[in-house]
């Protein structure tokens, strides 16, 4: 699956995007655990629940099943004005 990072998350991961092996990741909660293990600096942001996710360009707020063809975007909250 493809993971895309936005804003300051790119600085933490040092990537705009990456492909990951989805054999070990079946759902959004498992993806979050994977990302926290790979990028420990993200842990505090996951704990505060400030990171947002979109799967195939749709905002997701619950744990959903993922598959190898999914594109997941990880981004901070967006405010408008």
C-alpha positions in Angstrom: 0.0 0.0 0.0 1.1 3.6 -0.6 1.4 6.0 2.4 1.5 9.7 1.7 2.7 12.2 4.2 1.9 15.9 4.4 3.1 19.1 6.2 5.4 18.5 9.2 4.8 14.8 9.1 7.0 14.7 6.0 9.8 16.1 8.2 9.4 13.4 10.8 9.3 10.5 8.2 11.8 12.2 5.8 9.5 11.0 3.1 6.7 12.4 0.9 5.4 8.9 0.4 6.4 5.3 0.7 5.3 1.8 -0.2 4.9 -0.6 2.6 4.3 -4.4 2.8 0.7 -4.7 3.6 0.9 -8.4 4.4 1.3 -7.5 8.1 -1.2 -4.7 8.1 -4.9 -5.5 7.8 -6.6 -2.4 9.3 -6.0 1.2 10.2 -5.1 0.4 13.8 -2.4 -1.9 12.7 -1.1 0.8 10.3 -0.9 3.3 13.2 1.1 0.8 15.3 3.4 0.2 12.4 4.0 3.9 11.9 4.6 4.5 15.6 7.2 1.7 15.6 8.9 3.0 12.5 8.7 6.7 13.4 8.8 7.0 17.2 8.5 10.8 17.0 4.9 10.3 15.8 3.9 8.6 19.0 3.0 11.8 20.9 0.8 12.9 17.9 -1.0 9.6 17.8 -1.5 9.7 21.6 -3.1 13.2 21.2 -5.2 11.9 18.3 -4.3 14.9 16.2 -3.2 13.0 13.0 -5.9 12.5 10.4 -6.1 9.8 7.8 -7.7 9.4 4.4 -8.0 6.1 2.6 -8.4 6.4 -1.2 -9.1 10.1 -0.8 -11.9 9.7 1.9 -11.5 10.9 5.5 -11.5 8.0 7.9 -12.2 8.3 11.6 -12.7 4.6 12.5 -10.7 1.4 12.2 -11.3 0.0 8.8 -10.0 -2.9 6.8 -7.1 -2.0 4.4 -5.8 -3.8 1.3 -2.6 -3.7 -0.7 -4.0 -1.3 -3.4 -5.1 1.4 -0.9 -3.5 4.8 -0.8 -3.4 6.3 2.7 -2.8 9.9 3.4 -1.5 11.0 6.8 -1.8 14.6 7.7 -2.2 17.1 10.6 -5.5 18.8 11.3 -6.4 21.4 8.7 -7.9 24.7 9.7 -9.4 27.2 7.4 -10.3 30.8 7.5 
